[in-house]
Amino acid sequence: MKGFTFKIYMSIIFLIMGSLFIFENGYGKTYNELQKVIASDAEDNDSFGTGIDIDGNYAVVGANSEDGAGSDRGAAYVFYYNGTSWVEQAKLTIQNPEDDDLLGWAVAISGDVIVLGAYQASAGGIWRGAAYVYEKPLNGWQNATENAILTASNGDDNDFFGGAVAIENDVIVVGAATVDGSGSNLGAAYVFEKPGVNWVSMTENAILSASDGGNNDYLGRSVKISNDVIIAGANGNNSNQGAIYVYEKPSGGWTSSTETAKLISSDGANGDGFGYETDIENDVIVSGAFLKNGAGTNRGSAYVFHKPDGGWVNSTEDAILSASDSEDGDSFGTYVSVRNDLIVVTAYLEDGAGSGRGAAYIFEKSGNNWASMTESSKFIASDAVDDDQLGLGLGISDYFILVGAWKVDGAGTDRGAAYFVEIFDSPNVVNIDSDNKTQDGVRLLADVNDNNSSTTVSFYYGASSGNYSSNTFSNGSPIVAKSGVSSVSLDVSGLSARTTYYYQVVAVNAYGTTTSSEGSFETLHSEDSDLDGISDEVEDAGPNNGDSNFDGIDDAVQSNISSFNLNGFDITIVELNSQRLTEVGEYLVDNETGWVMPYGAIKFKVLGSESSIKIFYHGIRELNGYSYRKLRSNDTWFSMSGVSFGSELLNGSRVATAEISLRDGDVEDYDGEVNGVIYDPGGPAFVGNVSSIPSLNVRWVLLFLMMIVGIYFFKR
């Protein structure tokens, strides 16, 4: 046998409830050991708990030394969370197993697809390896068999293809750390994309390698994928110092792609093993270096990288993590996982109150800064005994941490177990908003994450900022725990017309209280028939007795047309697709420097996903030399492209126009969110810092020059 592997003997799982073992920290989060699980058919030396992954209400635990009808064929167990506990739902095996396949050494789950690695499967040779794809049947995971077998097109003996697996949506990545390539044990990662509506047995779409690969690099010892970014660990690179290679999906697809960046530790030394286990979520990469000496021998470290503004190239770690109680031989950094603002690092040989019991360390992000994160909690099993080696498998979801302990004896020897740890926190108020405004009412909205605990939401509002005269619960019952982000609302009535109100949202659960930032809204003007935010009285006073675009229908009764006076100029806004305009009015500009807006800035909302707008500036004939300035969601201004300035003849008078196209969630949409509402503050402007200067019509300029010439000749 060559390279990185070592044979493991473990065991599998029966469901048993663990004791209530709660451990808190000074960071607001609380962690509870909910449950210990073992295989329902556990036997000695099954190695249950090495391969672990979790996604939503499903978890997969590998038992790569489960014998089946032979020896070390391997299996994986699927667990389902029923709202109270995790129950074993299925045992996954392969249809044509062989001894020493070690199925389940690596596992991955995404939605309704599970991938299992069997790095010693023969696959037409000796220990070439394979990966098996399972899609959830309509009646559940029970008795499911593999839908596809993935192999390498260039497979060779002892490649150990399947030593690492990862999946995201329709992309699977498989590591083969001992692929020789042009040398010995260079390693590679293989990318598979779902060929149609179903997974089928196939070879890869792309093979990822290192541009500077060398012998015994073991690229692919770990692989992960997030948002079309693949990372592959090469723990043997540079005399076992180790490295991570980052691959970003090219516009033409994964085929023939090369790495975007190579990440190494700033304090790397020979033998660290950096890259042996890795993880990525969005723009955060974590790697363990479990053989790092530090202040002793093999104490271990973990490294956190956050993608810089300029990309991954030449980036260095933001933080180096270590255990607060580090000791020689702990192997901190054995497994790592990142989710939201948490990073979990295991130390499978940490002694605890004995020897080799193992532990998992939890680190929490401090504010928006990864660099200053520190250890917040340490998890050890409530029933830990010597040589359990907790931490040789690890997974994390929004609400649970799952840690494997592959040498737990149970009712025999080295059968293995896994521990589910719940994550609790105070709620998050993700977003607040208001809609359905009338003269005397409004609907207040909030998106709230319960963070794993039943949460009550209240709305506070009043007519002065920071002084809320009323508070009302959003509904009669709280948000149910583990609902994720829930949308709640409150319909408020009895308000005064044309009045600005201020409001806040307060969310409370057993672990804390969160108060949102302050929002505001303005009730509609009196007698606003088309509910656009401009009263009938104002629109009726506009050009052509309230029919400012001369279409024969009063503006005040058309929901897609609004007219009002701004800075002494009559302005008409027309939504050309007949979509409704709301909250129309003046936008007060206080941060636009270097530009002059002589006709002011307007604001409006369009209820739709796309919009074509035509704005009429009555009394102005042309807007030559102007740009249309728009406000971004970060409160900075920019010149909008694609604006068509022109003019239109209305009842014999030339009127300047500006036509713009808007899309919900694009840069032109001020709130920057795809939410069915386009918010658009902006207006015509020219470069300068002088007082307002309207456009001059060429004909009037010529008449003025002719007058000057006439005066000159008259005096002569």
C-alpha positions, 0 to 999 in steps of 0.5 A: 500500500502506498501514500497517505492511507492507513487502514482503520477498523471501526464500528456502526450505529444504533440510535440511543439518546445521549444525556443532556450535556450543555456547555456554554460560552461567553459569546452568546451561543450555547451547545448541547450534546443532544444524542449519541448514535451507533449502528443498528447492526454494529459489530466489532471493528466496524469503524463507524464514524470516520466519514461524516457529512450533514445537510439539513435534516439528513446526516450520513455516517460511514463505517468503512470497515463494516464487513457485510458478507465478507471483510471490510467491505464498508457501508454508510448509514443515513440518519433523519432528524424528526424534530426531536431526535436523529433516527437511522433511516437506511444503510447504504451498501453497493450491489457488487461489493468486494472485500477491502473496498472500505466504502464509507471512508469518505461521504458527502451529501447535498439535498437528495444525493449522497456520494460514498468513496471506496478508495480500495475498490478494485475498479478493474485493477488493484485498489484503483478506487471508485465513488458511488452516487445514491439518489433518494428514492420517492419512498425515502432512503430505505433500501436505496442502492447506487444510481451511478459508479464514478471512476477515473478515465486514467485510473491505475492501480493504487490510485485510491480514487475516492479517498475524498468526495464532495458534492454541491448541486450537480457537481461531484468532486473526487480526490485520488491522492496517490495518482502518479501522473508524471511522477509518483503520488502527485495526486489529482481531483476529478470533477463530475457534472450531472449529465442529464436528469439522472446520475449515470455511471461515467468518467470525469468531465475534468481532472484538476492537478497542480501546476507545480505538482511534485512527487508525494504531494498527495493532491486530493487528500481532501476536496471540497466545493462551494459556489463553483470554487473547488479546493484540493489539499496536498498535505505532502507538498514541500516536504509535507509542509502542505498546501491547498490549491484553489480552482475557480470554475472558468466561464467555459466550464471545468474542463482543462481548468488550472488552479487560481491560487495556491495557499500555504501557511505563513509559519509552515514547516516540514511535516505540518500536514497542512491541507490533510483536511480542509473545508470551504464555505463561500469566501472562507477556507479552513485547513488543519495542520494536525502535525504542527509542532507549535510549542511542543510536538504534534500539537496541531494548528488550523488556518483560516483564509478569507478571500481578499478583494483582489481574489485568492491569488497570493492570499495569506491566512487571516487567523491561526487557530490553536487549542487553549489547552494544547498538549503534545500529540493532540493532533489539533486540526485533524478535521475542520469545518466552517458554517456561517460564523462558526469553525469547528476543529477536532483533535482526535488524540486529545487526552481529556481526563484520560488518554486519546479520548479526543475533542472538538473545539468551537471557534466563533467569528468576532463581528465581521472579523475572522482574524480576531476569532477565538476558541469559545467552546470545547466539546468532549463526549459525556461518556468519553473513555480512553482511546475513543478518538473523537474527531476523526469525522466531522460535519456541521449544519445550521443547527448541528455539529456531528462528530465521529468517534470511530474507536468507541467500544460500545457493546464490543470493541472499536464499534464506533459512534457519532455525537450530535451537538445542537447549536443555539443562539439568540435570534437574528433579525435579518431584514425589516421592511414595510408595504401596503401603505394607505392613508391610515395603515401599513404592513410591517415586515421582518425576516427572522432567523430563530437560531434553533429556538422558539422565537417571539417577534414584536413590532414597535412603532411611533411617530418620532424616531426612537420613541415608540408609542405602540408595540404589538406581537406579530402573531399569536404564536412564536416562530417554531424552532429550526424554522430557519429564516421566517417572514413575519408581518403585522398589519397596522391601522389607525395611523395619520395620513401623510405622516412619517412613522418609525419602527423597530423589530424585537425578536426574543428566544431562550438564548437572547434578545435582538433588536433591529435597526430603525426603519421608517415609512410615510403614510399616503397623502389624503385622497390618493386615488392611485396610491402612488404617494402623490395626492390627487390634488397635486396631480390634478394641478399638473400640466393639461389639468392633470393629464400631463402626458396628454393620453386623455386620462387623468394622472391621478387615477392611473397607477402607472403614471405620477406627476408632481412639481419639483424645484419649480418644474413639473415632472411626469413619470410613466411606467411604460409596461403599465406596472404600478408606481408607489412611494413617488416623490422627491429624493433629498440629495445630501452626498452627491459631490462634483455633480449638479442636479438642477431639477432635483432627484426623484424616487419611486418604486415599481412593483415588478421584476423589470421596468421601462420608465419614461420621465417628462421634464415639462418646461425643459426642451432638451437635456443635452450634456446630462448624465442620469445619476443613480443611487446604489444600495451602498449610498454611492452615486453612479452614472447609469448607462443605457439612458435615452435622453430625448424630447417629445412634442406635447400639445405643440410644446417640446418637452425633454424626456429621459427613458431608463430600463430597470431590473429587480436586484440589479445595480439600478435597483437601490435595495439590491434585492430580488424581491419583486420591488424596484426602488429607484432614486435618481435624476439628470445631472451634469459635472460641476459645483455651481448653482442650477443651470437649466439646458438652453435651447439652441434657438434661444441662444441664436436669438440672443446672439442676434440681439447682441449683434443688432445692438452693436450695429445700432450703436454704430 
